[in-house]
Amino acid sequence: MESRLRIGIGYDVHPLTQGRRLVLGGVDIPCDRGLGGWSDADVLTHAIIDALLGAAALGDIGSHFPPGEAQYKDISSLVLLKRASDELKEKGWRARNIDATVVAEQPSMEEFTGQMRHNLSQTLGIETGQVSVKASTSARLGFVGRGEGIATWAVALIESISSQVAVGNE
């Protein structure tokens, strides 16, 4: 019998570049550089998408939304998150909890995490209290510490909403 609960982990990193907006969790954050990438390069949302898809054993973000395809050029990652969430529902799963950590030296993100949580929860159709977004630094170590990029880790708990996935009886 298959479990009604599954956990997935996601990771994403993008370089900081001139001439781009810095978007995290659907929030535009004032900064002199943004994240480079094919879509809006929202590393927070990308890591969450990977965690959700991984929990449902549905592959990764690149297999669902390949970079280089015109339809995804500069697309909001919240649109991609909604599509991934819809696919999970089609397969009999829904998000129950998200925990994510954004790692960057600059800019400070603490004042934006509330809006990020709101955007992500609204997109997933869950309560804001089911989404945690934390900001951290890398203590000036590595590419993040040198201000070359931003990394994010995310964990997702999903729950079966399908009668197809049975709960084991002991």
Secondary structure as GFF3:
##gff-version 3
##sequence-region A 1 170
A	DSSP	beta_strand	5	17	.	.	.	ID=ss1
A	DSSP	beta_strand	23	24	.	.	.	ID=ss2
A	DSSP	beta_strand	27	28	.	.	.	ID=ss3
A	DSSP	beta_strand	34	35	.	.	.	ID=ss4
A	DSSP	alpha_helix	43	55	.	.	.	ID=ss5
A	DSSP	alpha_helix	61	64	.	.	.	ID=ss6
A	DSSP	three_ten_helix	70	72	.	.	.	ID=ss7
A	DSSP	alpha_helix	77	90	.	.	.	ID=ss8
A	DSSP	beta_strand	93	103	.	.	.	ID=ss9
A	DSSP	three_ten_helix	110	112	.	.	.	ID=ss10
A	DSSP	alpha_helix	113	124	.	.	.	ID=ss11
A	DSSP	three_ten_helix	128	130	.	.	.	ID=ss12
A	DSSP	beta_strand	131	136	.	.	.	ID=ss13
A	DSSP	alpha_helix	142	145	.	.	.	ID=ss14
A	DSSP	beta_strand	149	160	.	.	.	ID=ss15
###
